[in-house]
Amino acid sequence: VVVGPTGVYLIETKTRTKANATARDDDHKVSLETDAIKWPTFRDSESVSQTLDSAKWLRSWLLQRLGRQIEVIPLLAIPGWLTNETPIGTLRAVNPKRISHHISSGPTLDAESIELIARQLDSLCRNVPCVG
């Protein structure tokens, strides 16, 4: 999860090996379709569903904690592959090298909202009791 002045981004990472890839660009490209990632040899709908469900969960969780709607923008990071970056709704599939480009513009959050969201996320991540 990335929180900053341009919004809240939920980033899922998915990758596959490039089996028998040749120098042709098509062997190194993935594209985002309506409900799936299209890899050179198969379609993966689970990753798209998981990313959208995770963003929905985070949006709902933030609403419960803060009492206001916070837009959560889902990004599907696919290391080592060329992506078409064409959005499907708010979801984009991107090479991780391009994430900074996508999170540098978006809905704006004020400093107070960023701090509130960061504190809530921090409390979620630190909810495991110390043993010993």
Phi, psi and chi 1 to 4 in degrees:
 res  aa     phi    psi   chi1   chi2   chi3   chi4
   1 VAL       -  132.6  176.2      -      -      -
   2 VAL  -116.4  129.9  174.6      -      -      -
   3 VAL  -124.3  128.8  180.0      -      -      -
   4 GLY  -163.9 -172.2      -      -      -      -
   5 PRO   -59.6  -22.7  -15.0   22.5      -      -
   6 THR   -97.6    5.4   59.8      -      -      -
   7 GLY   129.1 -168.3      -      -      -      -
   8 VAL  -112.5  126.7  176.9      -      -      -
   9 TYR  -121.6  129.3  -62.7   83.4      -      -
  10 LEU  -101.0  121.4  178.5  120.0      -      -
  11 ILE  -116.5  119.0  -56.8  170.5      -      -
  12 GLU  -103.7  143.0  -75.6  -79.8  -11.4      -
  13 THR  -114.3  129.9  -56.8      -      -      -
  14 LYS  -135.2  143.8  -59.4  -65.0  176.2 -171.7
  15 THR  -151.5  162.5 -167.6      -      -      -
  16 ARG  -142.2  156.2  -58.1  -72.3 -176.1  -90.8
  17 THR   -74.5  153.8   58.7      -      -      -
  18 LYS   -93.7   80.3  -66.2  178.6 -171.6  168.0
  19 ALA   -65.2  126.1      -      -      -      -
  20 ASN    53.3   33.5  -59.1  -37.6      -      -
  21 ALA   -68.3  139.7      -      -      -      -
  22 THR  -111.2 -171.8   63.6      -      -      -
  23 ALA   -74.5  -10.2      -      -      -      -
  24 ARG   -64.9  136.3  -71.8 -173.7    8.1 -161.9
  25 ASP   -58.1  -35.8  -79.5  -14.3      -      -
  26 ASP   -61.5  -26.6  -69.4  -10.9      -      -
  27 ASP   -74.6  -11.7  -69.9  -20.0      -      -
  28 HIS  -116.4    6.9  -63.9   77.0      -      -
  29 LYS  -107.3  143.2  -75.9 -174.7 -179.4  176.2
  30 VAL  -126.9  152.8  -64.6      -      -      -
  31 SER  -134.7  153.9   58.6      -      -      -
  32 LEU   -96.5  122.4 -171.4   58.8      -      -
  33 GLU  -104.9 -178.0  -64.2 -178.8  -16.9      -
  34 THR   -49.2  -43.9  -54.8      -      -      -
  35 ASP  -135.5   17.0   61.5  -11.5      -      -
  36 ALA  -158.6  160.8      -      -      -      -
  37 ILE   -93.0  129.5  -58.3  170.1      -      -
  38 LYS   -99.9  104.5 -174.7  174.6 -178.2  -64.1
  39 TRP   -84.5  167.5  -60.8   88.3      -      -
  40 PRO   -56.6  -30.5  -27.5   35.3      -      -
  41 THR  -117.8   -3.6   57.8      -      -      -
  42 PHE  -163.7  170.6   68.5   97.7      -      -
  43 ARG  -110.5  140.5  -66.7  178.2   82.0 -115.5
  44 ASP  -124.2  103.4  169.3   16.9      -      -
  45 SER   -90.1  -22.0   59.4      -      -      -
  46 GLU   -63.2  -40.3  -74.9 -175.8   33.2      -
  47 SER   -65.0  -40.0  -65.5      -      -      -
  48 VAL   -65.4  -46.9  169.5      -      -      -
  49 SER   -60.5  -44.5  178.6      -      -      -
  50 GLN   -62.0  -44.0  178.4 -173.5   13.1      -
  51 THR   -64.3  -45.8  -55.5      -      -      -
  52 LEU   -65.6  -40.3  -67.1  172.5      -      -
  53 ASP   -65.3  -39.8  -71.7  -12.3      -      -
  54 SER   -64.9  -41.3  -65.2      -      -      -
  55 ALA   -64.3  -40.9      -      -      -      -
  56 LYS   -63.4  -43.9 -177.8  179.1  175.5 -178.0
  57 TRP   -60.8  -47.1  179.1   88.1      -      -
  58 LEU   -62.9  -41.8 -178.8   57.0      -      -
  59 ARG   -58.4  -46.3 -168.4  177.0  -55.2  113.8
  60 SER   -65.6  -42.9  174.6      -      -      -
  61 TRP   -62.2  -43.3 -174.0   82.3      -      -
  62 LEU   -64.6  -38.0  -72.1  170.3      -      -
  63 LEU   -61.4  -43.9  176.2   61.0      -      -
  64 GLN   -62.6  -42.1  -73.7  178.9  -46.9      -
  65 ARG   -77.5  -36.6  -61.2  -70.9 -176.1 -159.8
  66 LEU  -106.1  -17.4  -57.2  174.7      -      -
  67 GLY    74.1   19.4      -      -      -      -
  68 ARG  -150.6  154.3   59.3  179.9  157.3  152.1
  69 GLN   -73.5  129.9  -76.5  -76.5    5.9      -
  70 ILE  -122.6  123.7  -57.3  -67.7      -      -
  71 GLU   -69.5  131.9 -177.6  177.9    2.6      -
  72 VAL  -116.1  119.1  176.1      -      -      -
  73 ILE   -97.7  118.9  -59.0  164.6      -      -
  74 PRO   -84.2  135.5   27.6  -29.6      -      -
  75 LEU  -126.8  136.3  -68.5  176.1      -      -
  76 LEU  -108.5  105.9 -167.9   49.6      -      -
  77 ALA   -86.4  129.5      -      -      -      -
  78 ILE  -127.4   89.3  -55.2  176.5      -      -
  79 PRO   -66.0  140.5   -2.0    6.8      -      -
  80 GLY    82.1    2.6      -      -      -      -
  81 TRP  -123.6  152.2  -68.3   79.9      -      -
  82 LEU   -83.5  135.4  -61.3  172.5      -      -
  83 THR  -122.1  152.7   60.1      -      -      -
  84 ASN   -80.9  -16.0   64.7   -1.9      -      -
  85 GLU    58.4   13.8  -62.7 -170.5   12.9      -
  86 THR   -75.2  122.3  -58.0      -      -      -
  87 PRO   -73.0  149.1   25.8  -30.3      -      -
  88 ILE  -116.2  102.0  -59.4  -64.8      -      -
  89 GLY    66.1 -124.9      -      -      -      -
  90 THR   -96.0   -6.0   58.1      -      -      -
  91 LEU   -83.5  135.6  175.9   64.1      -      -
  92 ARG  -129.7  145.7  -75.3 -176.9 -171.2  -93.6
  93 ALA  -103.4  125.0      -      -      -      -
  94 VAL  -137.9  153.0  -60.5      -      -      -
  95 ASN   -72.6  136.6 -176.3  -67.2      -      -
  96 PRO   -54.3  -26.6  -26.2   33.9      -      -
  97 LYS   -63.7  -17.9  -66.3  176.5 -177.2  176.8
  98 ARG  -104.3    2.8  -58.6 -100.1  -51.9  138.1
  99 ILE   -59.7  -43.8  -72.2  175.6      -      -
 100 SER   -59.2  -33.5   62.3      -      -      -
 101 HIS   -62.8  -41.5  168.4   77.1      -      -
 102 HIS   -78.3  -26.8  -68.8  -74.1      -      -
 103 ILE   -95.3    4.4   65.1  173.9      -      -
 104 SER   -85.8   -8.5   63.4      -      -      -
 105 SER  -142.1  147.8   62.6      -      -      -
 106 GLY   161.5 -165.6      -      -      -      -
 107 PRO   -63.0  146.2   22.8  -30.3      -      -
 108 THR   -95.2  142.6   57.9      -      -      -
 109 LEU  -120.0  138.9  -71.5  176.1      -      -
 110 ASP   -79.5  166.4   57.4   59.9      -      -
 111 ALA   -59.3  -37.5      -      -      -      -
 112 GLU   -65.1  -43.0  179.9 -176.7   -9.1      -
 113 SER   -64.1  -41.7  -65.0      -      -      -
 114 ILE   -60.1  -45.2  -66.5  168.8      -      -
 115 GLU   -63.7  -43.7 -179.7   64.5   27.9      -
 116 LEU   -61.8  -46.5  -74.7  170.8      -      -
 117 ILE   -64.1  -44.4  -65.9  165.8      -      -
 118 ALA   -61.5  -40.9      -      -      -      -
 119 ARG   -64.2  -41.6  -92.9 -166.1 -103.6  143.5
 120 GLN   -65.2  -42.5  -69.7  -59.0  -42.6      -
 121 LEU   -64.9  -38.5  -70.7  169.3      -      -
 122 ASP   -61.5  -43.3 -173.4   59.5      -      -
 123 SER   -66.8  -32.6   71.2      -      -      -
 124 LEU   -67.8  -40.0  177.9   66.1      -      -
 125 CYS   -76.8  -18.1  -65.0      -      -      -
 126 ARG  -112.3   33.5  -62.0 -178.0 -167.1  -82.9
 127 ASN   -94.3   11.9   67.3   -6.1      -      -
 128 VAL   -93.3  122.6  178.1      -      -      -
 129 PRO   -69.0  148.7   21.2  -27.3      -      -
 130 CYS   -74.1  140.4  -67.6      -      -      -
 131 VAL  -112.9  132.8  177.3      -      -      -
 132 GLY   112.3      -      -      -      -      -
